[in-house]
Amino acid sequence: MMEQGLLHLYWGDGKGKTTAAMGLALRMAGRGRPVVVAQFLKGADSGERPALARLPQVTLLPVPERVKFLFAMTEEERQQEVRRARELLARAKQAAADPNCGLVVLDEVCDGVNAGLLPLAELLSLLDCARAEVVLTGRDPAAELVKRADYVTRFQKEKHPFDRGIPARIG
């Protein structure tokens, strides 16, 4: 029987979940192992993408140039995002099942499930067949994800400039 990778879950309302996941991707790539990154509810303007794109071991699954916040989407745009998210998860599932793949990052996948873009059952199916290490990020993960995870790290906000009206800054 093939060895199954371990499951990492980075969740919470604090800053740093994606950064931690990309740090794990960097470590895996540094060891010469293939990494696949799937980002949900994020566009190509995410700052980590240009840096990771320079690493030959990292495959960034395609994302739109920009993604609207869910509350700002029309019903048609939301349905398009549902299709895109499910296609993205299907591609990530292929990578996760590949014994040659070292890591699959599913960034903001918990939010995708919570928003109704992805059925939890499809995410669990990916985890059932995963041979690669898998990292999930987002807020409010389903109890089943917490139960299955080998590593669970909660990011809890105590203070953030956004609370004072300071928006996100580049870099």
C-alpha positions in Angstrom: 0.0 0.0 0.0 1.2 3.5 -0.9 2.0 5.9 1.9 -0.6 8.6 2.4 0.6 12.2 3.0 -0.4 14.0 6.1 -3.1 16.6 6.3 -2.3 20.2 7.5 -5.1 22.6 8.4 -4.4 26.3 8.9 -7.5 28.1 9.9 -8.9 31.1 11.8 -9.6 34.8 11.5 -5.9 35.8 11.9 -3.4 36.8 9.2 -0.9 34.3 8.0 -2.7 31.2 6.9 -1.8 31.5 3.2 1.7 32.7 4.1 2.2 29.5 6.2 0.9 27.3 3.4 3.2 28.9 0.9 6.1 28.5 3.3 5.4 24.8 3.4 5.3 24.9 -0.5 8.7 26.6 -0.5 10.1 23.9 1.9 8.8 21.1 -0.3 10.1 22.7 -3.5 13.4 23.3 -1.8 13.7 19.5 -1.4 13.0 19.1 -5.2 9.5 17.7 -4.7 6.6 18.9 -7.0 4.1 21.2 -5.5 0.6 22.1 -6.8 -1.2 25.2 -5.6 -4.9 25.7 -6.0 -6.4 29.0 -4.8 -10.1 29.5 -4.2 -11.7 32.9 -4.1 -8.4 34.6 -5.0 -7.2 36.1 -8.2 -3.9 36.3 -10.0 -3.2 39.6 -8.1 -2.2 37.6 -4.9 1.3 38.5 -4.0 2.7 35.0 -3.5 2.0 33.9 -7.0 4.8 35.7 -8.9 7.4 34.4 -6.4 6.2 30.8 -6.5 5.9 30.9 -10.3 9.7 31.3 -10.5 10.2 27.9 -8.9 10.2 25.0 -11.4 8.9 22.5 -8.9 5.7 24.6 -8.3 2.6 24.4 -10.5 0.1 27.2 -9.9 -3.3 26.2 -11.1 -4.9 29.0 -13.1 -7.0 31.7 -11.5 -8.8 34.7 -13.0 -7.0 38.1 -13.0 -9.4 39.3 -10.2 -12.1 37.7 -8.2 -14.9 39.7 -6.7 -16.1 39.3 -3.1 -19.0 36.8 -3.0 -21.4 39.5 -1.8 -20.6 41.6 -4.8 -21.2 38.8 -7.4 -24.2 38.5 -9.6 -25.9 35.1 -9.6 -24.3 34.4 -13.0 -20.9 35.3 -11.7 -21.4 33.1 -8.6 -22.4 30.2 -10.8 -19.3 30.7 -12.9 -17.2 30.7 -9.7 -18.9 27.5 -8.6 -17.9 25.9 -11.9 -14.4 27.2 -11.6 -14.0 26.0 -8.0 -15.1 22.5 -8.9 -12.8 22.3 -11.9 -9.9 23.6 -9.7 -10.7 20.9 -7.0 -10.8 18.2 -9.7 -7.4 19.2 -11.0 -6.0 19.3 -7.4 -7.5 15.9 -6.8 -5.5 14.5 -9.7 -2.3 16.0 -8.3 -3.0 14.8 -4.7 -3.4 11.2 -5.9 -0.1 11.3 -7.8 2.5 9.5 -5.7 5.2 11.7 -7.3 3.6 15.0 -6.0 5.0 16.2 -2.7 2.4 18.8 -1.7 -1.0 20.1 -2.7 -2.0 23.5 -1.3 -5.8 24.2 -1.2 -5.7 27.8 -0.3 -9.0 29.2 1.1 -10.8 25.9 0.4 -12.6 26.1 3.7 -14.2 29.3 2.6 -15.1 27.8 -0.7 -16.9 25.0 1.1 -18.6 27.4 3.6 -19.7 29.7 0.7 -21.4 26.7 -1.1 -18.9 26.8 -4.0 -17.7 23.3 -3.2 -19.4 20.3 -1.7 -17.6 19.1 1.4 -18.0 15.6 0.0 -15.8 16.4 -3.0 -13.1 17.8 -0.7 -13.3 14.7 1.5 -13.0 12.5 -1.7 -9.8 14.3 -2.6 -8.5 13.7 0.9 -9.4 10.0 0.7 -7.3 9.4 -2.4 -4.4 11.8 -1.5 -0.9 10.4 -1.6 0.7 13.8 -1.4 0.9 16.0 1.7 -2.1 18.3 1.6 -2.6 21.7 3.3 -6.0 23.4 3.6 -6.5 27.0 4.6 -9.4 29.2 5.4 -11.9 30.1 8.1 -14.4 27.9 10.0 -13.4 24.5 8.7 -16.0 21.7 8.8 -15.7 19.5 11.9 -14.8 16.5 9.7 -11.7 18.4 8.4 -10.5 19.2 11.9 -11.0 15.6 12.8 -9.1 14.3 9.8 -6.2 16.7 10.0 -2.8 15.6 11.3 -1.7 19.1 12.0 -4.2 21.8 13.1 -3.0 25.3 13.5 -5.4 28.1 14.4 -4.6 31.7 13.5 -6.4 34.0 15.9 -6.6 37.7 15.4 -5.8 39.8 18.4 -5.2 43.1 16.6 -5.1 44.1 13.0 -4.7 47.5 11.2 -7.9 46.8 9.2 -9.8 47.3 12.5 -8.6 50.9 12.4 -9.6 51.4 8.7 -6.2 50.7 7.2 -6.7 48.6 4.0 -4.5 45.8 2.8 -1.2 47.0 1.4 0.9 45.6 -1.5 3.6 43.3 -0.2 
